[in-house]
């Protein structure tokens, strides 16, 4: 039941759905669901405040994918776009939680009546998204490498194929991008 789809099956169904075959989308869901779920679980693994289940993340991302006007190239392209959609869902939810923490619609209470409770540190999805956006502004390929490998759950060969570069270049770009992101996220400065 959890066998991977035949090579080219996802690409063929993406092509068929793009040309108007409505049954292709229905056939596509079971083929990509397991990998999308694994991708969602890897996204959520770094988040301690699991306010969203992997299944819900997959469903929200898939709804966004279904409504997108995308010229699907192949399976790799599909999963790259899916990774971006999952990242967007997580960032949107994190921003919403952040707004709620900042008092969106909350009753104001005098500071004397407040008990301070600090939660454990967790991955700051908004800070990572902001840093990736800054990285993309001056080096889109490095940002894509990070997004495809870490958020997209792609392998190095799949990332190389998606970006039309060698695997050695993927490794080199990854090393430089990780160093840049580390510096950005640990400096405490945001532009």
Number of C-alpha atoms within 10 A of each C-alpha: 3 8 7 11 12 8 9 11 16 21 18 16 23 22 17 15 18 17 11 10 13 11 11 18 16 12 15 18 14 12 18 16 15 15 17 25 18 16 24 27 16 16 21 19 13 13 16 12 13 10 12 14 13 20 15 12 23 25 16 15 23 18 12 15 17 10 8 10 8 12 12 16 14 17 20 20 20 19 20 21 20 23 26 18 22 25 21 16 18 24 19 14 16 16 14 13 13 13 12 12 10 10 10 11 8 9 6 7 8 6 8 6 7 8 7 7 6 6 8 7 9 10 13 14 20 16 15 16 15 17 21 22 14 17 19 14 10 10 14 13 17 22 22 25 25 22 20 27 18 15 22 30 22 21 13 19 14 18 25 19 15 19 16 10 13 14 16 12 13 23 14 12 19 20 13 12 21 15 11 15 18 13 13 20 15 8 9 8 8 10 6
